[in-house]
Amino acid sequence: MADSQRHPFLHGLSKHRGAPPTVVVIFGASGDLTARKLIPAVYNLGVDNLLPTDFHLVGYGRKEIPDDEFRTLAADAIKEFSRRELDDEVWGRIAGNTTYVAGGYDDPEAFVRLADHIAKIERQVGRDVQALFYISTPPSVFAPILRNLGASGLAGKHLGQPHHAKVIIEKPFGRDLASARELNGTIRSVFEEHQVYRIDHYLGKETVQDLLVQRFSNAIFEPLWNRNFIDSVQITVAEEVGVGTRGGYYEQSGALRDMIQNHTMQLLALTAREPPVSLDAESIRDEKVKLLKAIQPLRLGPDGDVARAQYAAGMIGGKPAQGYLEEEGIAAESKAETYAALRLSINNWRWQGVPFYLRSGKRMARRVSEIAINFKRPPGTLFAESEKFNLAGNTLAFQIQPDEGLSLILNAKIPGLETRTQPVKMNFRYATTFGSNTPEAYERLVLDAMIGDGTLFIRGDEAETSWKLCTPLLESWSDAGRKGMDSYPAGSWGPASADALLAKNQHHWRQP
C-alpha cells in the first residue's frame, strides 16, 4: 500500500493529481486574508504541480473589479506575500483561468450569476467541476452567504458524487455557544457535514501535524504520555504586537475569543487525545471531541482557574510601547482582555491530576507558540545537593512558531574532575533539517479541502464543545466588568495573577 493511502499526512502526488477539476470561489476576494494567504497558497500549489489540471479561481466581492484588474491584484499579492518569487509561466497558467464575479452577499440574483458562471466553466472544461467555496469574510455575512449558496443550488451541486460542492469557513466560528449552535444550524440547513471544512490555520502548521507522528511513531514517548510521568503541560500562544488599528475588533473579541477558544484549545486536544483507531479524518476528530468533553468546568472567582489582564505601557525591542487603554479606539472603561490564562483539569484515566496551563496574550516578551510537556522529576536521592547539581525537570517542547521544531531538556554532567550537572537542550529545527522553504499552513489546508481530507479541520460538535467550556467564563467576565482585571507591562510574560495560577501547584511559567 502506498504511503499516501496509509497516512493522510503524507499525501502522494498521485492522490493530489487525482483531485477532480476544481473551481475555487473566494468570498471576500479583495480582503487582506485573500491577498496575504489565499492567493499565495494557490500559486505555491501551482508551483508544486499540486493543482488539478482543470483548475479555476473565481473571486467574489461587493466591489466591481474587471477580470484583468483582479489578476493584476493577485499577481501583486504573490510578489509581496508568497514564499516564492513569481514565476511567469506558472502564474500564467493560473491567471488564464482566473475571473471575478461582483455581487452582494445577501443578493440572491448575484448568486444565480455565480452559478451561471460556474456552469459556463463546466461547459468549457467539458465535464463536471467540483466547486470549493471559501468564505473569507467578516462573520456577519457568513449566514447570508450560506443561505444563498443553498437557494442558488450551488451547495447541492453534484451532491452524492465524489466531486460534490464543499465550503471552507474561516474563524471566528461564533462568539459563544449559542451563536456557534445557530451558525451550525444554518450550515446544516444547506450543507451536509462532510461538505464543511471549518478552518483553523494553526492545524496546518508542520509542528502541529508532527504531534501525531512524534507521539505515536516513537516508542519512547507514548509509554510516558500519562499522569505517571508527566507533571504538567503548558501551551503558550504569545504575540509581540499590540492591537494596532484593530482596536474596534478586539473590543468585541478579547484574547479568549481571539486565541484561546480556537487555536489554543485545538493544540490542547491534539496534545492530550487518545490514540485514534485509524488515521482517517473522523477517527482523529472523534478523539479530539472526546478529549474536549473530558475537560472539567472552569472554577470562576478570585480563587478560580482563570486570569485576565490588559497590557500597560512598557518596552518592546528596546522601544517604548503604549498601554492598551491608550491605543486608538479603546475606551478608558474597556473590559476586553488582551491576556488570558486558564488552568484546566482533564477527567479521564490518562490525565487525572495533571494540570494543563493555557495562556495567550498580546504585547508579550516575544512572538512564540509552543507546547511544553513537563515530566516529573526523579527522586532526589542521588543528586540532591543543589550547590553542585543544577537539575531541571525534563521538558519536551514543540515550537510551532516562529521557529518550527522540537527541543528536549536533559540533565548532563559538566566536563571536569568532579561530578557537577547542568541542564542541556537538544534541538531539532525544520529549517535546518529539511530546508527553510516549508509550505505554509494555508497551502496544506486548501489542498486538503480540494481532495476531501477533513483531518485538519474542525467538526461542528468539536466547535460547540469548545464553546461550552469558554462561554460561562465569558459571561462571568461580562457581568464583572473591569473587576478582577489585572495588568502587565508590555514586553513582559504576563500578569502576576497568571503566575499565581501555577504557584498553587508549585509550578511556574516557562520562558520559551
N, C-alpha and C positions, 0 to 999 in steps of 0.2 A: 504494500500500500504506500502511496506517495506521501511525503511529509505534509503536503497541502491538504490531504484528506484526513490525516491523523490529527493535525494540530492547527486549529484556527488561527494561531498567532504566526504561522509560518506558511502563509498562502504562497503557492507556487504561481509562476506566470501563467500556466495553463488554466488555472482556475480564474484568474483575473481576465484573461483573454476570452474566457467562456461567458463573460457578462454579456447580456443582450444589448442590442442597440439602445442607447440611453439618451434622453433629453433631461438635463438638469435645469430646473427653473428656480432662480433665486429671487425670492420676495425680499424687497429691501435692497435692490441691486445697486443703488447709489450710496449705500451706507458704509460706515467705517469698517465693519467686520468683513464685508464683501471685498473691499479693497485690500485690507491688510492680510486676510487669511484665506478667504474662499477662492478668489481668482488665482492667487499664487498656488494654492493647493491643486486646483485643476491643472494649471500649467505644469507643475512638477510631476504630476501623474502622467501628463503627456510626454515629458522628457524621459520618464522611466518606461514608456511604452505600456502603460497600465490602463489606458482608456480604451473603451470598446472602439472597434473600427468605425462604426457609425455613431459618433458622439456629437451631441448638440448642446450648446449652452444658451439659455434664454434668461435675460434679465427682466425683472418686472418691478415697476415702481410707479409712484404717482407722477413723477416728473417726466415730461416729454423729452426723450433722448433719441435722436436718429441712430440707426444701427452703426454707422461708421463712427459716430462720436462715442458710442458705448464701447466699441472695440478699441478706440484710442485710449479711453479711460482705463480699460482693462490692461492694455499694454503698459501704460504708465504705472499702474499698481504693481505689475510684475517687476518692472525696473526698480521700483522703490522698495518693495517689501519681500520679494522672493529670495530664497536662499541661493538661487542660481541666477546667472545673468540671462537676459532674454535671448533666446535662440530664434532667429527669424523663421527658420524652416518649421520648427515645432509650433511656434505661435501661429504661423501662417495656416497650418492645418486646423488648429482650434478656431482661429479667428474666422476662417471661411464658413464655419457653422455656428457663429455667434450672432445672436439677434436680440432685439429688445421689444418688449410689449409694455405700453403705458396704460395705466388704469388705477382706479381706486381699489382699496382693499375691501370696501363694502359695496362695490358696484357689480351686481350680477352680470350685467352686459359685458363688462370688461373680462370677466372670467369665461364667458362664451367666446369672446375674441381669442383668448388664450387657448381654449380648447380647439378652436378652428386652426390656430397657428400650429399646435402640436399635430393635428390631423394632416396639415399640409406637409409637415416634416415627414410623417409616416409615408405619405404618398411619394415624396422624393426618395426616401430610403427604399421603398418598395416592400416593406414588411412592418410588422408591429414594432413599436418602440416603447421601452419602459420609461415612464415618467417619474422622476425623483424631484419632489418639491421641497426646497429648503426655505424654511420660514426664518429669515434673519431680520426681524422687525421688532419694534417695541411690543411688549406683551399685550398692550391694549388692543392690538389688531389681530392677535392670534385667532380669536374666536370667529370674527367675520371672514378671515381667510379660509379657515377650516370649513365653515358653513358653505361658502361659495365654491370651494373645491367639491363639496358634496352635491350642491344644487346643479352645478355645471356638468356633472358626470365624470369629472376628472379623477375624483377619489376612487371611484369604482372601475376605472379603466383597466381592462384586461384582468379583472379580479378572478381568481381561480386558476390563473396561468402563472408560470414561473416569472414572467416579466410584468407582474401586476404593479400598479402605482404604489409609491412609497412617499412618506413625508418625514423630513427631519425637522425637529422643533428645538430651537435654541432655548437656553435658560434665560430668565428665571421661569421655572415651571410652577407658577402660583406664588402667592405671598404668604400663605398659611394653609392649613389642612383643608379648610372649606373651599378656598379658591382652587387648590390643586384638584380636589374632587370635582369641582364644577368644570374645570378645563378637561379633566379626564372624561367627564360625561359628554362634553362637546365632541371630543375626539372619537369616542365610541359610537356616537350617533352618525359618524361619517366614515371612519376608517376601522378596520379590524386591527387588533393589537399587533399582529405580525407585520403590518404595514408601517408601523410607527417606530421612529428612531429618535428618542429624547436624548439630546447630545449634552455631554459634559466633556469639554476638550481635555480635561486632566486625564481621562481614561485612555486617551490616545498617546500619552507620553510614554516613551520607551521604558523608563524605570517602573512606571505603574504596571505596564504589561508584563514586565520582568518579575513582578511579585509572585505570580503563579509559578513561573519557571523556577525561580530561586527556591521557593518553599517546597515544591513537590518533586523537583527533579534532583535535589541534593539530599542524600540520606542523612547528612549531618544536621540538617535543620529541623525537619518535621518531628523527630522524637523529642526535641526540646521546645516545640512551639505550644506550650501549655503552662498552666499555673504552677507546675512543679519546678520549672526552671526560669520562667520569666517573671521579673519583679514588677515591671510597669511598661507601658507603651506611651510614647509621646508623638503627636502628629502636629507639625508646625507648618502653617502657610503664612509667611510674613512678606509684607511689601514695604519697600523703602519710600515709595511715593505717597503723597497725600491725596486728597480728593480732587485737587486741582479745580478744573471748571465743571466737575461733575457733582458739585455740592447739592444741586436740586435733586438729582437721582439718589445720592447717598442718604439724604434726609429721609427718603421713603424706604430705604433699604437697610443700611447698617451692616455691620460685619457678620451678624448671624445669618441674615438672609443672603448676603452677597457671597459669602465664602463657606461658612460652617455647614449650613444645611445641605449644600450640594457637594462642592469639591472635597471638603474635609471629611464629611460623613462617608463619601464614596471610598476615600482612602482607608478609613476605618473598616468598612465592610470587606474590602479586598484583603486587608491585612489579617483579619480575625476570622474569616469564614472557614467553614469546614471543607474538606476536600470534596469537590463535585464528583458525581458518579461517572461523568464523562466530560469531554471538552466542548460539547455543544453549548450554544448560547443559553438555552433555557436552563440547563443543569447548573451552569455557573451563576446565572442570575437568581435561581432558586436559593442557592446557598447564601447569597448576599441578603436576600429578603429575610431568611431565617435568622441571620445574624442581627439585622436591624431590629427585628421583633424581640430579640432576647435582651436588648438594652433596657435597663431599668429606668422608670421615670425619674427625671431630674428633681432633686430636692432644692426647693427655692428658699429665699430668705437669707438673712445675714450669715447663717452657718451652713448654707447650701452648697451646691455643686457647681456654681457658676460665678463668673466675674465679668464685669463690663467696664469699659473706660473710653475716654476720648483723649487724643494726643494733645499735649500742650506744647508751647514753644520749646525749641531745643536746637541741636546741631545735627545736620546730616552731611556726611562727607566733608566736615570742616566748615560748612556754611550754615548760617542761621536759618531755621525753618519756623514758620509761624504755627500757632496752635490751631486746632480745628475750628474753634469759635471765631477765629479771625479770618477764616477762609471766605472766599466770595460766596454770597448767598446763604450763609449759615447764621441762623438766629442765635441770640445770646442764651435763649432758653432751650436750645436743641437737646433732644434726648436720644439722638442717634448715636449708637456706639461705633467707634472706629476700631475697637478691640473687643474680642470676646474669647473667653476660655471656659472649657467645660471639663468636669471630672465625671467620667462615665463608668458604670458597672455593668458587666455582661453576665446575665444569669443563665449560664449553661455549664456543662461539665468541664469544658476545656479552660474557661476563663474565670471561673468563680474566684473572687478575691483579688483579681489583678486589675488595678485601676488603669483606665485609658484617659490620657490627658490630651485635649484638643485645644489649639489656640490659633487665632488668625487676627492680624491687625495691620493697619497702615502706619506709615512713618516709623517703622521699626529699624533696628540697627542695620539690617541688610535684607535684600530680597533673597528669600530662600524658602523652599518647600522640602520637607523631609519627613520620613517615618523612622523613629528610633525605637528599636527593640532593646530594652534594658534587662539584662539577665541578672539573676540573683548572684550575690557574692558567695564565694566558697567559705566554709567555716574558717574563722580566724585563728587557727591553731599553729600553723607553720610560719606565717608571715604577718604577725600581729604587731610588730614594733614599727609604729608609724614613722619614726625619725629615719629608719633605714629603708623601710619598704613603702614606697609611694604606689599604692594599689588603686586601681579603678575598676568598677564593675564592667564586665564585658558588654559592649553595645554594638549591635548591628544596625547601621543607619543606611536607609535608602534615600539618596539625594535625587529629588525629582526635578528641581530647577534651582539655580541656573546651570549647574554643572552636573549633568546626569551621571549617576554611578552608585557605587556601594562603598561603604567603609566598615571595617571591623576593628574595634578597640580591644587589644590584648595587653596583658602584663608581661614584661620581659626583663631579663637581668641586664643591668648596666655593665658593660665590659670593665673589668678590673679585678683586683686580688681579693675583694670582699664581696659578699652577696648583697647587692642593692638592686632595687627594682624601680621601674617606672612604666607608665602606660605607653604603648606604641600603637600607631594606626596603620592598618593595611588598606590600601586604596585601590579601587577599580574605577576607571572613568571610560565612558563610552567613546568620547572623542579620542582618547589615547589609544584604545584597543581597536576600535572599528572605524576611526576617522571622524572628522568633525561635521561632515555633511549629512547628518542624521535627518531622516524625514520628519516633518513637523506633524503634530497631532492631527490637524485637520486633514492632511493628506490621507492618513490612515483611515480616519472616520468617514470621509466622503467615499473612499474606495470600498470600505466595508458595507456601507449602505447600498452602494450600487450592486454589489454581489449578494446582498441579502444576509450578511452576517451581523446579528444583533448583539454579539458578545460584549462589546464595549459601549453599549448604550443602556439607558435606564428604562426599566419597565414601569408601567403605571402604578402597580401596587408598591413598587420599591420607592417611588417618589412620595406616595402618600404615607408610607411607614416612616420615612424620614421626617416629614412634616408633622406627623403625630407626636414625635418626640419634642420637636422645637416649638410648636405652637403654644403650649402652656407657658413657656418661658417668654415668648414674645408678648403674650397677653399680660403676664406679670410685669414686665418692664414697661409696657404701655400704661398700665394703671399706676405704676410707681413714679412716672415722670423722670425727673433727674435724681430722685432719691436713690442712693446706692451707686451712683455713677462715679467711678474713680477716674484718675488721670495718670498720664505717664509722659515723660519728656520725649519729644521727637528725637529719634536716634537711639532710643533705649530698647530693651527687650520686653517692655510691658509694665503694668502697674503692680504695686505691692499686693493688691487683693488677689492677683493671679498667682503670685508666689505663695501666698497663704494657702491656696487650694492644695498645693503639693506638700507644703510643710506639715499639714495634718497627718500625712503618711510618711514623714521623714524623707520626702523626695524634694528635688529641685529641678528647675528647667535647665535643659541643655542649652548651650550657646552654639548653634550649628556652625 
